[in-house]
Amino acid sequence: MTYKLDAYCGLYCGACFIMTAYNQNRTDCIPNEWLSSIRDMDFKCHGCKSDILFENCQGCKIRPCAQSKNIEFCNLCSEYPCEQFKRIESYNLAHHNVAAQSLKEIDEIGVQEWLQQQKERWLCSKCNHPFSWYEENCTRCGSELFNSVKEDQNLKK
């Protein structure tokens, strides 16, 4: 299976709760407020830049825009930050709120280094078990996790 863990907008798909649910065959990583609206959907996803997308991600307007412009990331577009990008920021979801910062980091260190850092970032610091954006405690060892909510709060400081 081929996974594409970098999204055009700067999200790290490897920490997506849908991808975590799919890869670990569990749904306890999905926030309750999302679970009720997506319960009957297929949780299969290989990332934004793959051909196998979660149903909600299929409707994202950023993906086809970036593809039509043949760019790998939104910040490589002359219109960045465009209305589409600003729209995801307006949702005020912690995992979206870090996207602009991620794009800056990708610019500075390159996508491969960023992907490696993200892979390590989304592992429990105590037991190295992968976790998703909104999980508060590690499902393997119970340790408190530095999730997207905490990361977003740090960025706002």
N, C-alpha and C positions, 0 to 999 in steps of 0.2 A: 504494500500500500504506500502511495506517495502522499505525503502531507505537505502543505504549503502554509507555514505558520506565521508569515508576515502578511499583513493586510495592507491594502493601498492607503488606507487612512492612518496607519501607524499602530493599529491594534495588534497584539500578540495573540493569535488564534490558539496557540498551545495552552493558554490559560482560560479559554472560553469554557463556560460550564456545559455547553452542549457537547463540545469535543471531549471534555472530561467524562461526561455521562456516557458517551459513545465508547471511548477507549477503556474505561474502567467498569462499564456495564452497571452503572448506578445512577440514580436520580437525586440522591440526597445533596449533591453539589449544586443543584438548581435552586435559586431563591424561590421561596414560596409564592411571592407575588408574580413570578413568571410561570411557575409550574402549572397553575390552573389554566392559563391561556394557551399553553403549548403541549399539554398532556397527550393529545392524540397525534402529535406530529412525530415524524421519524427523526430520531436524534442522530442520524448519520451525517457526518461532516468531515471533510479533509482540509478545511481552511479556505479562506476567501479567494485565494489564487488557484484553487483546484477546480475540477469539474464536478466534485461532489460537495454540494452546499446544503446546509440546513435551510429549511423552508423560509424562515424569517430573513435570513441573509440573502436569499435569492432576490428579494425586493429592494435591496440597497441600491441607491442610485450612484453611489461613489464608484463601485466596481465597474459598471459598464462605461462610465465617464472616463476613468483612468485607462481602461482597455482601449477605448476609441482614440485616445490621445497617445497610446503606446508609451505610457509612463508607468514606472513601478511604484511610485508613491505620490500622493497628492501634492506634497511640497515641491515637486519637480515641475509642476504646472505653473504657467505664468499667471493664472487666475487665483492661485492659492493665497489666502484661504477664501474659497468661494462660498456661495450660499449653501451648497450641499454640505460642505465641511462644517460650516457654522451651525447648520441644522443638527448635526450629531452632537455638537457641543451643547446645543440648547436643550437636549434631552436631560442634561444634568445627571447622567449615569456615570458612576465612578470609573468604570472601565473605558468609557468614551473620553472622559476628562483628561486622561493621560496620553491620548493619541498625539496631540501636538508636541508634547515633550518627547515622545518616542520618535517622531519624525526628526526632531532636532538631533537626538542621539544617533539615529541612523546616518544622518548627514556627517556627524563628527567622527564616528568610529567605523562606519560601514555596516552593511546589513548582516554579514556573517558574524561579526563580533557581537552585534546587537542581539542576534538570534541566540548565540551562545549565552550571553548574559541573561536574556529572558528565560531560557531553559533553566538556568541555575536559580534565577530569582523566584520562579514558581515551583520550587521544591521546598518542602518543610526544612527549616534550618536544623531541626533535631534529628530527623530520620530519613530525609531525602525523598519523601513520598510526594508525588506531584499533587498540586491542588489548583482550584480554579478561582476566578476573580473575586467571588463573594464568600467563599468559605471562611469561617471564623476560627475553626479549630481543625487540626489535622485528623483525618479519619483513621489513620494508623496509630499515632502515638498520643493524640489529644492536645498537643502543643498549640498555643495561640499562634495564628498566622498573620503575616503582614499582607493583607489582601488589598484589593483595589480601593476600597473605601479609605483605608488608612493611607495608602499611597496618594490618593486624591487630596486628603486632608493635609498631608505634608507639602504637596505642591502649592496649596493655597496659602501656606504660611509665609 
